[in-house]
Each structure stands twice: as C-alpha cells, then as structure tokens.
C-alpha cells in the first residue's frame, strides 16, 4: 500500500506509469539529499546510477510517445517537457554519483531542475500533499 500523499490520483498502482513516477520521485529525493550535502557512499551512488539509468531510458521512450512538443498536451501520463526535465535530472544525478558533478552553479542548476519537477508533479499529477518532498 502506498502512503497517503505518494500516490497520484490518476495513475493506478502496478502499471508502467506508476513505476516510472515512483522511481522519478525516488531520484528526486536522492538528488535533494545530494544537493543538501548528505554523504554519498558507494551503495547510495550505485542506487542513484541505476535509478538514473532507468529514468533516462523510460523518459526518452515516453517523450517519443507524446504528441508535438510545442503543444504541451498531456498524454501517456505526462508532458513532453516533464520527460525532458526527467532526462536532464537523470544525467545530472548519474554524473554526481560518479563524482563528476561539483561546483556551486551545477548544484544550483540541479536544485532548480528538482524544484521544477516537484512543482510539476504537485500541480499536474495531483500530488497536493507531497510528503515525499519533505524527506530530504
């Protein structure tokens, strides 16, 4: 059972969309922890890389399935821009987990991308009570 505030209103559990959004939320949590300076051990780095790979490939497939990028139409559980931002987050997180992501401006860019994704998930997918954002 998914705790209140974590499940979207429109996506039934145990579907491909549900898995994508749950792993995206997990990547957001891990990225927020990294931005805040929490230690990044080897097992956490491996988990970030694996999750980032999954999110990157799934968002790439989903972006191809959506309609025109400029229209902004919602289809298949999310907009084209959401999938592009998810790909960007995946690349940033993977790079951070490998130790190749340092610097104030890069961390700020990562934080801005996470903030946009959080706002989108809260507004567009019905996560008004977004408890998952308060973890890290």
N, C-alpha and C positions, 0 to 999 in steps of 0.2 A: 504494500500500500504506500502511496506517495503522500508525504505530509502536506497539510494544507499550505497553500502558497507556492508549492513547487510544480504542481500540475497545471497545464494550460487548460482553458475551458473548452477549446475546440479540438484538441488532439487526444484521441483515445489511447490508453496505455497499450504497450506491447505492439506498437507499429513502428515502421521505419522512421516516420517523422518524430515520434515520441523519443526514440533513442537518439536521434540527431540533436534534438533540443535539450535533452538531459545531459548529453556529453558536451554540448556547447556551454551550458550553464556550469558544468564542472571545469571546463577550460577557463571560463571567466573567473571562477573562484580561485583557481590556481594562479592565474595571471595577476589578479588583485593581490594575492599574497606575495608574489614576486616583486611587484611594484612597491609594496609597503616594506620590503626588505627582510621578509622572513627567510630563514636559511633554506637553501636548495640542496638537499642531499642527493645521493646517486639514485636512490629508488624513486624519489619525487621527480627528478629530472627524466628518468625513463618513462614514468607515467605521463608527464607532460608531453614528451615527444610522441608517444603512442597516441595519446588523445588528440594532439595537434594534427598528426597524420590523418587520423580518421575524419576530423572536422574538415580539413583541407580538401580531401578527396570527395567527401559527401557534399560539401557546399559547391564544389566545382560541378558535380553532376546535377545538383539541384538548380544551379544558376543556368545551366543549359536547358533545363526543362521549363523554366519560366518564360513568360512572353517577352515582348520588347522591353529592353532595359529602361528606356526613357519613359515608358508609360507609367511605371510604378504600380502596376496591377499586382494584386496578391494572388498567388497561385501556388499550389503544392506546399502550403504551409508557410510561405514567407516571400518577401520581395527580393528582387534581383540585387538590390543594394545590400540587403542583410547578408546574402551569401558572399558578396564581395568583401564585406567587412569581416565576416567569419573567416574567410581565406586569409585576409591580412592578419587577423589575430593569431591564426594557426602558424603562419610564417614567423611572426614575432615571438610567439611562445616557444616554438621549436628552436629558434636561434638563441633565445635566452637560456633554454635548457642545455644547450651545447656550450654555453659560456661565451657566446659571441655577441652579446647584446648588453652594452653598457653605455652610460652617458645620460646626462640629465634630459636632453632633448628626445632621445629614444624612449626613455621611460615615460616622459610626458606624452609622446605620441601613442604609446601603448595604453596609458591611462585614459586618454581621450577616446581611443577606439573602444575600450571597455565601457566607458560611460555611454557612448552612442549605442552600443549593443544592448546595454542594460535598459536604456530608455526605450529602445525599440521593442524589446521583449515585454517590458511592462505595459507599454501603450498598445501595441498591435496584437499581442497574443494573450491579453487578459491576465497578466500577472500583476494585478494591482497590489497584492500583498506579497511582495517579493522578498521573502525571508532568506532566500539563498544569497541575496546580495549582501546581507549583514554578517556573513560568516567570516570573511577575511577583512 
